[in-house]
């Protein structure tokens, strides 16, 4: 099984979307509670979460092109 086949599995794509949402939503809150006062780090965490979510979107689109139906 190739790497592309593994990435295009539905559970992998859904996990990627959920992980991105959790990082973008809870990351800044957890950083604030832990005492981090750096806005740059919070912005980086939110953007990282968005990036993971967009990777999931790209995988869903790619899976549509490679589907057998």
Predicted model as a PDB file, atoms N, CA, C, CB and O in Angstrom, pLDDT in the B-factor column:
MODEL        1                                                                  
ATOM      1  N   UNK A   1       0.855  -1.184   0.000  1.00 57.00           N  
ATOM      2  CA  UNK A   1       0.000   0.000   0.000  1.00 57.00           C  
ATOM      3  C   UNK A   1       0.897   1.241   0.000  1.00 57.00           C  
ATOM      4  CB  UNK A   1      -0.971   0.001   1.237  1.00 57.00           C  
ATOM      5  O   UNK A   1       1.801   1.379   0.825  1.00 57.00           O  
ATOM      6  N   UNK A   2       0.624   2.121  -0.932  1.00 84.00           N  
ATOM      7  CA  UNK A   2       1.427   3.323  -1.046  1.00 84.00           C  
ATOM      8  C   UNK A   2       1.015   4.385  -0.042  1.00 84.00           C  
ATOM      9  CB  UNK A   2       1.333   3.874  -2.438  1.00 84.00           C  
ATOM     10  O   UNK A   2      -0.033   4.291   0.596  1.00 84.00           O  
ATOM     11  N   UNK A   3       1.848   5.380   0.080  1.00 86.00           N  
ATOM     12  CA  UNK A   3       1.594   6.469   1.018  1.00 86.00           C  
ATOM     13  C   UNK A   3       0.315   7.219   0.640  1.00 86.00           C  
ATOM     14  CB  UNK A   3       2.790   7.437   1.056  1.00 86.00           C  
ATOM     15  O   UNK A   3      -0.461   7.610   1.512  1.00 86.00           O  
ATOM     16  N   UNK A   4       0.103   7.416  -0.655  1.00 82.00           N  
ATOM     17  CA  UNK A   4      -1.093   8.132  -1.100  1.00 82.00           C  
ATOM     18  C   UNK A   4      -2.360   7.362  -0.731  1.00 82.00           C  
ATOM     19  CB  UNK A   4      -1.042   8.370  -2.618  1.00 82.00           C  
ATOM     20  O   UNK A   4      -3.354   7.959  -0.317  1.00 82.00           O  
ATOM     21  N   UNK A   5      -2.325   6.048  -0.879  1.00 84.00           N  
ATOM     22  CA  UNK A   5      -3.487   5.230  -0.513  1.00 84.00           C  
ATOM     23  C   UNK A   5      -3.789   5.326   0.976  1.00 84.00           C  
ATOM     24  CB  UNK A   5      -3.253   3.769  -0.901  1.00 84.00           C  
ATOM     25  O   UNK A   5      -4.952   5.353   1.379  1.00 84.00           O  
ATOM     26  N   UNK A   6      -2.755   5.376   1.779  1.00 85.00           N  
ATOM     27  CA  UNK A   6      -2.946   5.503   3.232  1.00 85.00           C  
ATOM     28  C   UNK A   6      -3.554   6.865   3.562  1.00 85.00           C  
ATOM     29  CB  UNK A   6      -1.598   5.316   3.986  1.00 85.00           C  
ATOM     30  O   UNK A   6      -4.482   6.950   4.366  1.00 85.00           O  
ATOM     31  N   UNK A   7      -3.038   7.926   2.947  1.00 84.00           N  
ATOM     32  CA  UNK A   7      -3.534   9.273   3.230  1.00 84.00           C  
ATOM     33  C   UNK A   7      -4.964   9.490   2.744  1.00 84.00           C  
ATOM     34  CB  UNK A   7      -2.624  10.297   2.594  1.00 84.00           C  
ATOM     35  O   UNK A   7      -5.682  10.331   3.285  1.00 84.00           O  
ATOM     36  N   UNK A   8      -5.381   8.735   1.726  1.00 88.00           N  
ATOM     37  CA  UNK A   8      -6.710   8.936   1.159  1.00 88.00           C  
ATOM     38  C   UNK A   8      -7.774   8.054   1.816  1.00 88.00           C  
ATOM     39  CB  UNK A   8      -6.676   8.666  -0.325  1.00 88.00           C  
ATOM     40  O   UNK A   8      -8.913   8.015   1.351  1.00 88.00           O  
ATOM     41  N   UNK A   9      -7.420   7.354   2.882  1.00 89.00           N  
ATOM     42  CA  UNK A   9      -8.418   6.602   3.640  1.00 89.00           C  
ATOM     43  C   UNK A   9      -9.303   7.575   4.401  1.00 89.00           C  
ATOM     44  CB  UNK A   9      -7.744   5.598   4.612  1.00 89.00           C  
ATOM     45  O   UNK A   9      -8.824   8.566   4.952  1.00 89.00           O  
ATOM     46  N   UNK A  10     -10.594   7.285   4.426  1.00 90.00           N  
ATOM     47  CA  UNK A  10     -11.551   8.180   5.075  1.00 90.00           C  
ATOM     48  C   UNK A  10     -11.204   8.443   6.547  1.00 90.00           C  
ATOM     49  CB  UNK A  10     -12.952   7.594   4.974  1.00 90.00           C  
ATOM     50  O   UNK A  10     -11.273   9.596   6.973  1.00 90.00           O  
ATOM     51  N   UNK A  11     -10.830   7.421   7.352  1.00 92.00           N  
ATOM     52  CA  UNK A  11     -10.497   7.717   8.759  1.00 92.00           C  
ATOM     53  C   UNK A  11      -9.314   8.665   8.923  1.00 92.00           C  
ATOM     54  CB  UNK A  11     -10.197   6.433   9.490  1.00 92.00           C  
ATOM     55  O   UNK A  11      -9.285   9.469   9.854  1.00 92.00           O  
ATOM     56  N   UNK A  12      -8.346   8.575   8.027  1.00 92.00           N  
ATOM     57  CA  UNK A  12      -7.183   9.470   8.091  1.00 92.00           C  
ATOM     58  C   UNK A  12      -7.615  10.904   7.798  1.00 92.00           C  
ATOM     59  CB  UNK A  12      -6.084   9.020   7.088  1.00 92.00           C  
ATOM     60  O   UNK A  12      -7.184  11.834   8.479  1.00 92.00           O  
ATOM     61  N   UNK A  13      -8.455  11.084   6.800  1.00 93.00           N  
ATOM     62  CA  UNK A  13      -8.909  12.430   6.439  1.00 93.00           C  
ATOM     63  C   UNK A  13      -9.773  13.034   7.549  1.00 93.00           C  
ATOM     64  CB  UNK A  13      -9.697  12.393   5.116  1.00 93.00           C  
ATOM     65  O   UNK A  13      -9.636  14.214   7.873  1.00 93.00           O  
ATOM     66  N   UNK A  14     -10.650  12.236   8.122  1.00 94.00           N  
ATOM     67  CA  UNK A  14     -11.512  12.732   9.190  1.00 94.00           C  
ATOM     68  C   UNK A  14     -10.692  13.056  10.433  1.00 94.00           C  
ATOM     69  CB  UNK A  14     -12.604  11.705   9.524  1.00 94.00           C  
ATOM     70  O   UNK A  14     -10.933  14.066  11.095  1.00 94.00           O  
ATOM     71  N   UNK A  15      -9.731  12.208  10.748  1.00 95.00           N  
ATOM     72  CA  UNK A  15      -8.857  12.471  11.901  1.00 95.00           C  
ATOM     73  C   UNK A  15      -8.068  13.750  11.709  1.00 95.00           C  
ATOM     74  CB  UNK A  15      -7.898  11.300  12.129  1.00 95.00           C  
ATOM     75  O   UNK A  15      -7.870  14.514  12.654  1.00 95.00           O  
ATOM     76  N   UNK A  16      -7.621  13.984  10.493  1.00 94.00           N  
ATOM     77  CA  UNK A  16      -6.870  15.198  10.182  1.00 94.00           C  
ATOM     78  C   UNK A  16      -7.753  16.437  10.372  1.00 94.00           C  
ATOM     79  CB  UNK A  16      -6.325  15.141   8.736  1.00 94.00           C  
ATOM     80  O   UNK A  16      -7.301  17.450  10.906  1.00 94.00           O  
ATOM     81  N   UNK A  17      -9.004  16.352   9.936  1.00 95.00           N  
ATOM     82  CA  UNK A  17      -9.925  17.482  10.086  1.00 95.00           C  
ATOM     83  C   UNK A  17     -10.221  17.760  11.561  1.00 95.00           C  
ATOM     84  CB  UNK A  17     -11.235  17.207   9.327  1.00 95.00           C  
ATOM     85  O   UNK A  17     -10.238  18.915  11.988  1.00 95.00           O  
ATOM     86  N   UNK A  18     -10.451  16.715  12.325  1.00 96.00           N  
ATOM     87  CA  UNK A  18     -10.747  16.875  13.755  1.00 96.00           C  
ATOM     88  C   UNK A  18      -9.524  17.413  14.494  1.00 96.00           C  
ATOM     89  CB  UNK A  18     -11.197  15.528  14.375  1.00 96.00           C  
ATOM     90  O   UNK A  18      -9.642  18.303  15.336  1.00 96.00           O  
ATOM     91  N   UNK A  19      -8.354  16.871  14.176  1.00 97.00           N  
ATOM     92  CA  UNK A  19      -7.127  17.339  14.835  1.00 97.00           C  
ATOM     93  C   UNK A  19      -6.877  18.814  14.540  1.00 97.00           C  
ATOM     94  CB  UNK A  19      -5.918  16.499  14.381  1.00 97.00           C  
ATOM     95  O   UNK A  19      -6.506  19.569  15.439  1.00 97.00           O  
ATOM     96  N   UNK A  20      -7.075  19.231  13.297  1.00 96.00           N  
ATOM     97  CA  UNK A  20      -6.885  20.635  12.946  1.00 96.00           C  
ATOM     98  C   UNK A  20      -7.847  21.546  13.687  1.00 96.00           C  
ATOM     99  CB  UNK A  20      -7.050  20.825  11.459  1.00 96.00           C  
ATOM    100  O   UNK A  20      -7.467  22.621  14.151  1.00 96.00           O  
ATOM    101  N   UNK A  21      -9.099  21.107  13.797  1.00 96.00           N  
ATOM    102  CA  UNK A  21     -10.089  21.909  14.516  1.00 96.00           C  
ATOM    103  C   UNK A  21      -9.746  22.008  15.993  1.00 96.00           C  
ATOM    104  CB  UNK A  21     -11.486  21.314  14.345  1.00 96.00           C  
ATOM    105  O   UNK A  21      -9.879  23.075  16.592  1.00 96.00           O  
ATOM    106  N   UNK A  22      -9.309  20.917  16.576  1.00 96.00           N  
ATOM    107  CA  UNK A  22      -8.938  20.939  18.000  1.00 96.00           C  
ATOM    108  C   UNK A  22      -7.725  21.828  18.252  1.00 96.00           C  
ATOM    109  CB  UNK A  22      -8.649  19.520  18.496  1.00 96.00           C  
ATOM    110  O   UNK A  22      -7.688  22.581  19.225  1.00 96.00           O  
ATOM    111  N   UNK A  23      -6.739  21.736  17.372  1.00 96.00           N  
ATOM    112  CA  UNK A  23      -5.541  22.568  17.533  1.00 96.00           C  
ATOM    113  C   UNK A  23      -5.905  24.039  17.428  1.00 96.00           C  
ATOM    114  CB  UNK A  23      -4.475  22.206  16.479  1.00 96.00           C  
ATOM    115  O   UNK A  23      -5.472  24.850  18.247  1.00 96.00           O  
ATOM    116  N   UNK A  24      -6.706  24.388  16.411  1.00 96.00           N  
ATOM    117  CA  UNK A  24      -7.064  25.794  16.207  1.00 96.00           C  
ATOM    118  C   UNK A  24      -7.970  26.321  17.315  1.00 96.00           C  
ATOM    119  CB  UNK A  24      -7.749  25.969  14.859  1.00 96.00           C  
ATOM    120  O   UNK A  24      -7.888  27.495  17.677  1.00 96.00           O  
ATOM    121  N   UNK A  25      -8.830  25.463  17.854  1.00 95.00           N  
ATOM    122  CA  UNK A  25      -9.788  25.914  18.867  1.00 95.00           C  
ATOM    123  C   UNK A  25      -9.232  25.887  20.285  1.00 95.00           C  
ATOM    124  CB  UNK A  25     -11.022  25.065  18.807  1.00 95.00           C  
ATOM    125  O   UNK A  25      -9.369  26.853  21.036  1.00 95.00           O  
ATOM    126  N   UNK A  26      -8.614  24.790  20.635  1.00 95.00           N  
ATOM    127  CA  UNK A  26      -8.177  24.614  22.023  1.00 95.00           C  
ATOM    128  C   UNK A  26      -6.729  25.024  22.268  1.00 95.00           C  
ATOM    129  CB  UNK A  26      -8.356  23.185  22.426  1.00 95.00           C  
ATOM    130  O   UNK A  26      -6.343  25.278  23.409  1.00 95.00           O  
ATOM    131  N   UNK A  27      -5.935  25.089  21.224  1.00 93.00           N  
ATOM    132  CA  UNK A  27      -4.523  25.433  21.386  1.00 93.00           C  
ATOM    133  C   UNK A  27      -4.279  26.750  22.097  1.00 93.00           C  
ATOM    134  CB  UNK A  27      -3.872  25.478  20.061  1.00 93.00           C  
ATOM    135  O   UNK A  27      -3.540  26.778  23.081  1.00 93.00           O  
ATOM    136  N   UNK A  28      -4.872  27.842  21.636  1.00 91.00           N  
ATOM    137  CA  UNK A  28      -4.658  29.127  22.308  1.00 91.00           C  
ATOM    138  C   UNK A  28      -5.175  29.131  23.748  1.00 91.00           C  
ATOM    139  CB  UNK A  28      -5.333  30.236  21.524  1.00 91.00           C  
ATOM    140  O   UNK A  28      -4.558  29.727  24.631  1.00 91.00           O  
ATOM    141  N   UNK A  29      -6.285  28.478  23.976  1.00 91.00           N  
ATOM    142  CA  UNK A  29      -6.847  28.398  25.330  1.00 91.00           C  
ATOM    143  C   UNK A  29      -5.892  27.661  26.274  1.00 91.00           C  
ATOM    144  CB  UNK A  29      -8.220  27.688  25.305  1.00 91.00           C  
ATOM    145  O   UNK A  29      -5.658  28.099  27.401  1.00 91.00           O  
ATOM    146  N   UNK A  30      -5.352  26.554  25.806  1.00 92.00           N  
ATOM    147  CA  UNK A  30      -4.411  25.785  26.638  1.00 92.00           C  
ATOM    148  C   UNK A  30      -3.133  26.583  26.870  1.00 92.00           C  
ATOM    149  CB  UNK A  30      -4.076  24.424  25.974  1.00 92.00           C  
ATOM    150  O   UNK A  30      -2.592  26.575  27.976  1.00 92.00           O  
ATOM    151  N   UNK A  31      -2.647  27.270  25.843  1.00 90.00           N  
ATOM    152  CA  UNK A  31      -1.451  28.095  26.021  1.00 90.00           C  
ATOM    153  C   UNK A  31      -1.696  29.210  27.036  1.00 90.00           C  
ATOM    154  CB  UNK A  31      -1.010  28.693  24.679  1.00 90.00           C  
ATOM    155  O   UNK A  31      -0.831  29.504  27.862  1.00 90.00           O  
ATOM    156  N   UNK A  32      -2.865  29.825  26.973  1.00 89.00           N  
ATOM    157  CA  UNK A  32      -3.190  30.898  27.907  1.00 89.00           C  
ATOM    158  C   UNK A  32      -3.263  30.374  29.333  1.00 89.00           C  
ATOM    159  CB  UNK A  32      -4.512  31.561  27.521  1.00 89.00           C  
ATOM    160  O   UNK A  32      -2.770  31.013  30.262  1.00 89.00           O  
ATOM    161  N   UNK A  33      -3.883  29.204  29.503  1.00 91.00           N  
ATOM    162  CA  UNK A  33      -3.996  28.601  30.840  1.00 91.00           C  
ATOM    163  C   UNK A  33      -2.644  28.162  31.390  1.00 91.00           C  
ATOM    164  CB  UNK A  33      -4.940  27.408  30.799  1.00 91.00           C  
ATOM    165  O   UNK A  33      -2.440  28.159  32.604  1.00 91.00           O  
ATOM    166  N   UNK A  34      -1.722  27.790  30.506  1.00 90.00           N  
ATOM    167  CA  UNK A  34      -0.410  27.340  30.964  1.00 90.00           C  
ATOM    168  C   UNK A  34       0.534  28.503  31.262  1.00 90.00           C  
ATOM    169  CB  UNK A  34       0.213  26.431  29.927  1.00 90.00           C  
ATOM    170  O   UNK A  34       1.638  28.293  31.764  1.00 90.00           O  
ATOM    171  N   UNK A  35       0.106  29.720  30.955  1.00 89.00           N  
ATOM    172  CA  UNK A  35       0.909  30.882  31.315  1.00 89.00           C  
ATOM    173  C   UNK A  35       1.672  31.506  30.166  1.00 89.00           C  
ATOM    174  CB  UNK A  35       1.861  30.508  32.366  1.00 89.00           C  
ATOM    175  O   UNK A  35       2.444  32.441  30.380  1.00 89.00           O  
ATOM    176  N   UNK A  36       1.481  31.019  28.966  1.00 84.00           N  
ATOM    177  CA  UNK A  36       2.162  31.612  27.818  1.00 84.00           C  
ATOM    178  C   UNK A  36       1.472  32.918  27.443  1.00 84.00           C  
ATOM    179  CB  UNK A  36       2.178  30.633  26.611  1.00 84.00           C  
ATOM    180  O   UNK A  36       0.269  32.945  27.185  1.00 84.00           O  
ATOM    181  N   UNK A  37       2.248  34.003  27.417  1.00 81.00           N  
ATOM    182  CA  UNK A  37       1.687  35.316  27.108  1.00 81.00           C  
ATOM    183  C   UNK A  37       2.094  35.801  25.722  1.00 81.00           C  
ATOM    184  CB  UNK A  37       2.121  36.325  28.151  1.00 81.00           C  
ATOM    185  O   UNK A  37       1.847  36.953  25.365  1.00 81.00           O  
ATOM    186  N   UNK A  38       2.711  34.931  24.949  1.00 88.00           N  
ATOM    187  CA  UNK A  38       3.190  35.319  23.630  1.00 88.00           C  
ATOM    188  C   UNK A  38       2.061  35.210  22.602  1.00 88.00           C  
ATOM    189  CB  UNK A  38       4.389  34.442  23.212  1.00 88.00           C  
ATOM    190  O   UNK A  38       1.533  34.127  22.349  1.00 88.00           O  
ATOM    191  N   UNK A  39       1.710  36.338  22.028  1.00 89.00           N  
ATOM    192  CA  UNK A  39       0.681  36.333  20.986  1.00 89.00           C  
ATOM    193  C   UNK A  39       1.182  35.648  19.720  1.00 89.00           C  
ATOM    194  CB  UNK A  39       0.239  37.764  20.666  1.00 89.00           C  
ATOM    195  O   UNK A  39       0.400  35.040  18.989  1.00 89.00           O  
ATOM    196  N   UNK A  40       2.465  35.743  19.464  1.00 93.00           N  
ATOM    197  CA  UNK A  40       3.031  35.118  18.266  1.00 93.00           C  
ATOM    198  C   UNK A  40       2.884  33.606  18.319  1.00 93.00           C  
ATOM    199  CB  UNK A  40       4.505  35.495  18.109  1.00 93.00           C  
ATOM    200  O   UNK A  40       2.597  32.974  17.303  1.00 93.00           O  
ATOM    201  N   UNK A  41       3.077  33.029  19.484  1.00 92.00           N  
ATOM    202  CA  UNK A  41       2.935  31.577  19.611  1.00 92.00           C  
ATOM    203  C   UNK A  41       1.481  31.171  19.419  1.00 92.00           C  
ATOM    204  CB  UNK A  41       3.448  31.094  20.983  1.00 92.00           C  
ATOM    205  O   UNK A  41       1.194  30.174  18.757  1.00 92.00           O  
ATOM    206  N   UNK A  42       0.561  31.941  19.996  1.00 92.00           N  
ATOM    207  CA  UNK A  42      -0.867  31.629  19.830  1.00 92.00           C  
ATOM    208  C   UNK A  42      -1.285  31.719  18.365  1.00 92.00           C  
ATOM    209  CB  UNK A  42      -1.728  32.583  20.678  1.00 92.00           C  
ATOM    210  O   UNK A  42      -2.034  30.868  17.884  1.00 92.00           O  
ATOM    211  N   UNK A  43      -0.819  32.721  17.664  1.00 94.00           N  
ATOM    212  CA  UNK A  43      -1.136  32.862  16.236  1.00 94.00           C  
ATOM    213  C   UNK A  43      -0.554  31.689  15.457  1.00 94.00           C  
ATOM    214  CB  UNK A  43      -0.592  34.205  15.678  1.00 94.00           C  
ATOM    215  O   UNK A  43      -1.203  31.160  14.556  1.00 94.00           O  
ATOM    216  N   UNK A  44       0.655  31.284  15.795  1.00 95.00           N  
ATOM    217  CA  UNK A  44       1.283  30.149  15.130  1.00 95.00           C  
ATOM    218  C   UNK A  44       0.484  28.863  15.362  1.00 95.00           C  
ATOM    219  CB  UNK A  44       2.723  29.975  15.627  1.00 95.00           C  
ATOM    220  O   UNK A  44       0.320  28.061  14.442  1.00 95.00           O  
ATOM    221  N   UNK A  45      -0.006  28.666  16.570  1.00 95.00           N  
ATOM    222  CA  UNK A  45      -0.793  27.472  16.881  1.00 95.00           C  
ATOM    223  C   UNK A  45      -2.106  27.483  16.091  1.00 95.00           C  
ATOM    224  CB  UNK A  45      -1.078  27.387  18.402  1.00 95.00           C  
ATOM    225  O   UNK A  45      -2.495  26.460  15.528  1.00 95.00           O  
ATOM    226  N   UNK A  46      -2.781  28.617  16.048  1.00 95.00           N  
ATOM    227  CA  UNK A  46      -4.041  28.710  15.304  1.00 95.00           C  
ATOM    228  C   UNK A  46      -3.803  28.464  13.815  1.00 95.00           C  
ATOM    229  CB  UNK A  46      -4.699  30.093  15.518  1.00 95.00           C  
ATOM    230  O   UNK A  46      -4.561  27.729  13.181  1.00 95.00           O  
ATOM    231  N   UNK A  47      -2.777  29.060  13.265  1.00 97.00           N  
ATOM    232  CA  UNK A  47      -2.480  28.866  11.844  1.00 97.00           C  
ATOM    233  C   UNK A  47      -2.086  27.426  11.551  1.00 97.00           C  
ATOM    234  CB  UNK A  47      -1.366  29.809  11.400  1.00 97.00           C  
ATOM    235  O   UNK A  47      -2.401  26.897  10.484  1.00 97.00           O  
ATOM    236  N   UNK A  48      -1.399  26.793  12.490  1.00 97.00           N  
ATOM    237  CA  UNK A  48      -1.059  25.373  12.323  1.00 97.00           C  
ATOM    238  C   UNK A  48      -2.329  24.521  12.286  1.00 97.00           C  
ATOM    239  CB  UNK A  48      -0.128  24.898  13.468  1.00 97.00           C  
ATOM    240  O   UNK A  48      -2.440  23.601  11.476  1.00 97.00           O  
ATOM    241  N   UNK A  49      -3.269  24.827  13.153  1.00 96.00           N  
ATOM    242  CA  UNK A  49      -4.534  24.099  13.154  1.00 96.00           C  
ATOM    243  C   UNK A  49      -5.287  24.280  11.849  1.00 96.00           C  
ATOM    244  CB  UNK A  49      -5.399  24.551  14.313  1.00 96.00           C  
ATOM    245  O   UNK A  49      -5.845  23.325  11.308  1.00 96.00           O  
ATOM    246  N   UNK A  50      -5.303  25.514  11.341  1.00 97.00           N  
ATOM    247  CA  UNK A  50      -5.952  25.768  10.056  1.00 97.00           C  
ATOM    248  C   UNK A  50      -5.248  25.016   8.928  1.00 97.00           C  
ATOM    249  CB  UNK A  50      -5.972  27.272   9.756  1.00 97.00           C  
ATOM    250  O   UNK A  50      -5.900  24.487   8.028  1.00 97.00           O  
ATOM    251  N   UNK A  51      -3.927  24.970   8.979  1.00 97.00           N  
ATOM    252  CA  UNK A  51      -3.171  24.259   7.947  1.00 97.00           C  
ATOM    253  C   UNK A  51      -3.508  22.776   7.947  1.00 97.00           C  
ATOM    254  CB  UNK A  51      -1.668  24.455   8.154  1.00 97.00           C  
ATOM    255  O   UNK A  51      -3.687  22.181   6.883  1.00 97.00           O  
ATOM    256  N   UNK A  52      -3.597  22.174   9.125  1.00 96.00           N  
ATOM    257  CA  UNK A  52      -3.956  20.755   9.209  1.00 96.00           C  
ATOM    258  C   UNK A  52      -5.372  20.541   8.669  1.00 96.00           C  
ATOM    259  CB  UNK A  52      -3.853  20.247  10.675  1.00 96.00           C  
ATOM    260  O   UNK A  52      -5.627  19.551   7.984  1.00 96.00           O  
ATOM    261  N   UNK A  53      -6.277  21.445   8.966  1.00 96.00           N  
ATOM    262  CA  UNK A  53      -7.644  21.335   8.451  1.00 96.00           C  
ATOM    263  C   UNK A  53      -7.676  21.457   6.931  1.00 96.00           C  
ATOM    264  CB  UNK A  53      -8.537  22.407   9.079  1.00 96.00           C  
ATOM    265  O   UNK A  53      -8.396  20.710   6.268  1.00 96.00           O  
ATOM    266  N   UNK A  54      -6.916  22.379   6.376  1.00 96.00           N  
ATOM    267  CA  UNK A  54      -6.889  22.530   4.924  1.00 96.00           C  
ATOM    268  C   UNK A  54      -6.225  21.352   4.235  1.00 96.00           C  
ATOM    269  CB  UNK A  54      -6.175  23.802   4.549  1.00 96.00           C  
ATOM    270  O   UNK A  54      -6.576  21.015   3.104  1.00 96.00           O  
ATOM    271  N   UNK A  55      -5.271  20.725   4.904  1.00 95.00           N  
ATOM    272  CA  UNK A  55      -4.681  19.494   4.358  1.00 95.00           C  
ATOM    273  C   UNK A  55      -5.759  18.429   4.248  1.00 95.00           C  
ATOM    274  CB  UNK A  55      -3.503  18.989   5.246  1.00 95.00           C  
ATOM    275  O   UNK A  55      -5.803  17.679   3.273  1.00 95.00           O  
ATOM    276  N   UNK A  56      -6.627  18.362   5.247  1.00 95.00           N  
ATOM    277  CA  UNK A  56      -7.737  17.421   5.207  1.00 95.00           C  
ATOM    278  C   UNK A  56      -8.657  17.713   4.027  1.00 95.00           C  
ATOM    279  CB  UNK A  56      -8.524  17.470   6.515  1.00 95.00           C  
ATOM    280  O   UNK A  56      -9.095  16.789   3.342  1.00 95.00           O  
ATOM    281  N   UNK A  57      -8.951  18.976   3.785  1.00 95.00           N  
ATOM    282  CA  UNK A  57      -9.792  19.354   2.643  1.00 95.00           C  
ATOM    283  C   UNK A  57      -9.126  18.926   1.331  1.00 95.00           C  
ATOM    284  CB  UNK A  57     -10.055  20.886   2.642  1.00 95.00           C  
ATOM    285  O   UNK A  57      -9.786  18.397   0.438  1.00 95.00           O  
ATOM    286  N   UNK A  58      -7.838  19.156   1.226  1.00 94.00           N  
ATOM    287  CA  UNK A  58      -7.111  18.760   0.017  1.00 94.00           C  
ATOM    288  C   UNK A  58      -7.151  17.247  -0.177  1.00 94.00           C  
ATOM    289  CB  UNK A  58      -5.654  19.243   0.085  1.00 94.00           C  
ATOM    290  O   UNK A  58      -7.269  16.766  -1.303  1.00 94.00           O  
ATOM    291  N   UNK A  59      -7.053  16.499   0.920  1.00 93.00           N  
ATOM    292  CA  UNK A  59      -7.123  15.042   0.821  1.00 93.00           C  
ATOM    293  C   UNK A  59      -8.507  14.586   0.374  1.00 93.00           C  
ATOM    294  CB  UNK A  59      -6.768  14.400   2.163  1.00 93.00           C  
ATOM    295  O   UNK A  59      -8.618  13.662  -0.432  1.00 93.00           O  
ATOM    296  N   UNK A  60      -9.560  15.215   0.880  1.00 94.00           N  
ATOM    297  CA  UNK A  60     -10.918  14.884   0.442  1.00 94.00           C  
ATOM    298  C   UNK A  60     -11.087  15.138  -1.056  1.00 94.00           C  
ATOM    299  CB  UNK A  60     -11.952  15.702   1.237  1.00 94.00           C  
ATOM    300  O   UNK A  60     -11.677  14.317  -1.759  1.00 94.00           O  
ATOM    301  N   UNK A  61     -10.581  16.254  -1.542  1.00 94.00           N  
ATOM    302  CA  UNK A  61     -10.684  16.573  -2.968  1.00 94.00           C  
ATOM    303  C   UNK A  61      -9.889  15.574  -3.800  1.00 94.00           C  
ATOM    304  CB  UNK A  61     -10.187  18.005  -3.240  1.00 94.00           C  
ATOM    305  O   UNK A  61     -10.364  15.095  -4.830  1.00 94.00           O  
ATOM    306  N   UNK A  62      -8.683  15.264  -3.350  1.00 92.00           N  
ATOM    307  CA  UNK A  62      -7.850  14.300  -4.056  1.00 92.00           C  
ATOM    308  C   UNK A  62      -8.494  12.928  -4.083  1.00 92.00           C  
ATOM    309  CB  UNK A  62      -6.481  14.217  -3.414  1.00 92.00           C  
ATOM    310  O   UNK A  62      -8.435  12.234  -5.099  1.00 92.00           O  
ATOM    311  N   UNK A  63      -9.106  12.529  -2.980  1.00 90.00           N  
ATOM    312  CA  UNK A  63      -9.793  11.233  -2.926  1.00 90.00           C  
ATOM    313  C   UNK A  63     -10.934  11.196  -3.942  1.00 90.00           C  
ATOM    314  CB  UNK A  63     -10.335  10.959  -1.499  1.00 90.00           C  
ATOM    315  O   UNK A  63     -11.205  10.147  -4.526  1.00 90.00           O  
ATOM    316  N   UNK A  64     -11.600  12.324  -4.157  1.00 89.00           N  
ATOM    317  CA  UNK A  64     -12.665  12.381  -5.148  1.00 89.00           C  
ATOM    318  C   UNK A  64     -12.139  12.138  -6.560  1.00 89.00           C  
ATOM    319  CB  UNK A  64     -13.367  13.725  -5.082  1.00 89.00           C  
ATOM    320  O   UNK A  64     -12.820  11.509  -7.370  1.00 89.00           O  
ATOM    321  N   UNK A  65     -10.949  12.622  -6.863  1.00 89.00           N  
ATOM    322  CA  UNK A  65     -10.376  12.398  -8.182  1.00 89.00           C  
ATOM    323  C   UNK A  65      -9.915  10.954  -8.389  1.00 89.00           C  
ATOM    324  CB  UNK A  65      -9.216  13.337  -8.397  1.00 89.00           C  
ATOM    325  O   UNK A  65      -9.931  10.452  -9.513  1.00 89.00           O  
ATOM    326  N   UNK A  66      -9.508  10.292  -7.316  1.00 84.00           N  
ATOM    327  CA  UNK A  66      -9.005   8.935  -7.412  1.00 84.00           C  
ATOM    328  C   UNK A  66     -10.060   7.861  -7.127  1.00 84.00           C  
ATOM    329  CB  UNK A  66      -7.864   8.769  -6.473  1.00 84.00           C  
ATOM    330  O   UNK A  66      -9.738   6.674  -7.093  1.00 84.00           O  
ATOM    331  N   UNK A  67     -11.312   8.269  -6.923  1.00 78.00           N  
ATOM    332  CA  UNK A  67     -12.336   7.268  -6.596  1.00 78.00           C  
ATOM    333  C   UNK A  67     -12.679   6.439  -7.836  1.00 78.00           C  
ATOM    334  CB  UNK A  67     -13.614   7.954  -6.034  1.00 78.00           C  
ATOM    335  O   UNK A  67     -12.541   6.891  -8.972  1.00 78.00           O  
ATOM    336  N   UNK A  68     -13.123   5.231  -7.580  1.00 74.00           N  
ATOM    337  CA  UNK A  68     -13.444   4.297  -8.669  1.00 74.00           C  
ATOM    338  C   UNK A  68     -14.857   4.489  -9.191  1.00 74.00           C  
ATOM    339  CB  UNK A  68     -13.268   2.865  -8.200  1.00 74.00           C  
ATOM    340  O   UNK A  68     -15.180   3.941 -10.245  1.00 74.00           O  
ATOM    341  N   UNK A  69     -15.701   5.223  -8.524  1.00 64.00           N  
ATOM    342  CA  UNK A  69     -17.122   5.358  -8.904  1.00 64.00           C  
ATOM    343  C   UNK A  69     -17.272   6.391  -9.978  1.00 64.00           C  
ATOM    344  CB  UNK A  69     -17.992   5.733  -7.696  1.00 64.00           C  
ATOM    345  O   UNK A  69     -18.386   6.651 -10.433  1.00 64.00           O  
TER     346      UNK A  69                                                      
ENDMDL                                                                          
END                                                                             
